[in-house]
Amino acid sequence: MIARFFADLHYTEEIRDLSLDNERAAFYQKAFDAFTAPGADLLVSLGDVSTTSSAEGMRHVRDHLAQAAFPVHYVYGNHDTMFVNEAHMDQIFGRTATYVFDQGGVHFVVIDTTNPFDMEHWGGHLDEEQLAWLSSEVEAAQGRPLVVMGHHALFDTTVPYSNSENHFVDNTEQVLEVLERHEGAPGIYLCGHTHRNGYARRGTWHFLMLADVPDVSSYLELDFHADEVGVSYRRFDDEDRHPFASGIPIYTHQGRGPAENGCTFAGISIPR
């Protein structure tokens, strides 16, 4: 079973330099084609499909990704909920912000780490109710691979990019205490948000953080075999520093190439 992931698409139909609008449209179409291409069994957006909580933009992404011949799942990001709440998002994507699904013998858990409407504290948090729910799902996954997907990183895991202000879940220790109760199979935590790639291992848990799509045109695939989980990082466009991205409102475009963007996930293999 192959699970495909991308993070921080930051789709927008607003751009300050209209002369770059055709480039913007072509880039996003290339991304949609790559994400929905045959060869995967499921697709997950790790948050920030939009930049300005635009319902029209999120529906545009949803409709394009719905062309995939496999299920598509959405993690909510801070930009997605900056101006709307989770109920609004639920209406667009037809599911709740936190839910689980099983596929290929793997237990997948989607968590909502966002703080809607908060433009000052745009880091992550899980409240007590969410932690209790996560604990029950960890228990349900004993002896099976467990994949937890949130938008924000867990503090000091995928260093050096998960330990700066507003880039991590502020009650990380509580979350890790819950996750570390999982036994008998590997645990994998996936996130985005920092606009950097990162990887770390802590005990049986593997933490993978994906960069934003406009900076590095890429996605990640996890291939679940009987004895290991293969990790493949794939580029769908050789061009970096897309000029249009600097014109997206309230989006910080870093203009980085692959060498500046953290790890490439090369050589990582997760024992199953």
Salt bridges, closest charged atoms under 4 A:
ASP8 OD2 - HIS10 NE2 3.57
ASP8 OD2 - HIS151 NE2 3.90
ASP8 OD2 - HIS195 NE2 3.51
GLU13 OE2 - HIS60 ND1 3.94
ASP21 OD1 - ARG24 NE 2.80
GLU23 OE2 - HIS242 ND1 3.96
ASP48 OD2 - HIS10 NE2 3.63
ASP48 OD2 - HIS151 NE2 3.30
ASP63 OD1 - ARG62 NE 2.99
ASP102 OD1 - HIS107 ND1 2.77
ASP102 OD1 - ARG144 NH1 2.80
ASP118 OD2 - HIS121 ND1 3.41
GLU137 OE1 - HIS107 NE2 2.82
ASP170 OD1 - HIS125 ND1 2.60
GLU177 OE2 - ARG181 NH2 3.98
GLU180 OE2 - ARG202 NE 2.91
ASP212 OD1 - HIS195 ND1 3.80
ASP215 OD1 - HIS253 ND1 3.15
GLU221 OE2 - ARG4 NE 2.81
GLU221 OE1 - ARG234 NE 2.84
ASP223 OD2 - HIS225 NE2 3.05
ASP237 OD2 - LYS30 NZ 3.80
ASP237 OD2 - HIS242 NE2 3.90
ASP240 OD1 - ARG235 NH2 2.96
GLU260 OE1 - ARG241 NH2 2.47
